[in-house]
């Protein structure tokens, strides 16, 4: 290599190095995102139907693909595999995922629900949490119903070892209950409302404060690299949330169509769903922290884990300005 060629090569290399993060971001330019929708996240149904996110990202040349999450555990699986950039879960489920090494940030809250309770058949002798001892209970591990079940058991002097856990996805758990294959089910709406309204199932233990908020999660590195896309997603979510509050009949119709529910079942789910506060704020931190501490006391979370620090690492309120747009 000649001296001139060597100097040109070194100059070009120095120029590339001087670009630093700019060059890296150019290489990582986003042409599309994948985001989930879920029956337990009714705002996602409105956003998906209206196409507002597609409109917001089109000028940036970013396409949008939607996939269904059947539960928080599935949303976490999608996030961990990179098959979605945005996934909706319960707050406590996101905390457990973060503790288990999932690099996610909760950037938005789509609901304050009472979406889980303990359910049995109308003709069942089960009347209380204590009656679950020795019984078969269907639940989806890694979701808010699972966490609700563990906390309910702990509050009544029982543990997971006192029952026979039957691991099923939410809809299959409902079917197992109605088919009398299990004695009880840690339910999730809208399947829980459907069992209640149409099959005469009975919610024998309810405690709304044990439900954690619904949160929208994003991969931590994606949020760091592409904050403008995260902000655009939150702004579109806000448009959908406000529309849902202003047009409850449309929200109910979207849930009916997406989930194949009756109007009465959709109404039952939505009467248990508060969409009024989307901010990642102190009340949400407290609720998720209390859930984590309760699970640590029950032995589900290792005693060495700093739950408070993990909650703070999970919750990301820096995109709050997008809520005002």
Secondary structure by P-SEA (a helix, b strand, c coil): ccaaaaaaaaaaaaaaaaaaaaaaaaaacccccccccccccaaaaaaaaaaaaaaaaccccbbbbbbbbccaaaaaaaaaaccccbbbbcaaaaaaaaaacccccccccccccccccbbbccccccccccccccbbbbbbcccaaaaaaaaaaaaacccccccbbbbbcaaaaaaaaaaccccccccccaaaaaaaccccccccccccccbbbbbbbccaaaaaacaaaaaaaaaaaaaaaaaaaacaaaaaaaaaaaacccaaaaaaaaaacccccccccaaaaaaaaaaaaaaaaacccccccaaaaaaaaaccccccccccc
